[in-house]
Amino acid sequence: MHQRLIIDKISGILAATNDSYDVQLTEMLDKASRIFVSGAGRSGLIGRFFAMRLMHSGYDVSVVGEIVTPSIKKGDLLIIISGSGETEQLVAFTKRAKDIGAQIVLITAKSESTIGDMADAVFQIGTSEQYGKVVGMPMGTVFELSTLLFLEALISHVIHEKGIPEEEMRSRHANLE
């Protein structure tokens, strides 16, 4: 019962998400000198997952906040994952990156927000109306799972469009684990 509830809810959100986002975001990824990914809490975990897949796909990517993350520069792309678009620390990161001249993408549940106002592109996952209380999916679960699947589908688009073989991706996978 709960599996069907989750699958149905996420399917509805993804069906309501703009079909052109994968092409738009891929173009931004390809134009960027380097890519930086950030999110807070569980959205941050989704960001780390996405950053790993971008690296497997051949992009130069860093996760904001890691000890080895370089400084962001003009020509770089900062991808913020935030359901609300209002997380204080992420607002600060966005302001700093914008001042430096980096491009900003917000992946969110709410297109109208502080980060959204500063972003060069806002990708709203589903519609605002779809994010009311859902029994069995508390505290942002709907956004996080929908975003995870959206971003994994984006990676599928990237590897299909670029013809990246799995063997090439596997060659970039961590081998010190």
C-alpha positions, 0 to 999 in steps of 0.5 A: 500500500505505501509503496503504491502511494509513494510511486503514484505521488512521485509519478504525478509530480514528475508528470507535472514537471516541464519536459524541457528541463533536461535539455535546458540543464544539459546545455547549462552543464555543457557550457559551464567551466566547472559545476558546483552542487549544494543543498542542505539536509536531505536535499544536500544528500540528493545533491551529492548523489547528483554530483557523483553521477555528473562526475561519472559522466565526465563533468568537472564537479564539486560539492560545496562544503567539502574540504577539497572544493575549489573557489567558484569563478566566473563561468562556473555553474552553481546548482542549488537544490532547495525545496523552499528556495529560502534556506539561509546558508544556500541564500548566502552561497547563491549571493556570493556565487552571483557576485563572482559571476557564476551562473545559478540554477535552482532546483525547487518545489517553489519557483518564487523564492529568494534564491529563485529571484537570484537564479539564472534558471529555476527548475520547479519539480512538479507544481506548488499545489502538489506539495501539501501534506501527504500521509506517509511522506513527511517533511519534504520526502515528496520533493526529495524523492521526486528530485532524485528521480528527476536528476537520475533521469537527467543523467540518463538523458546526458549519457544517451545524448552523448553516447557515454558507455557504461564502461567509461562511466565505470572507469571514473567510479571510485576504486578505493572503497 
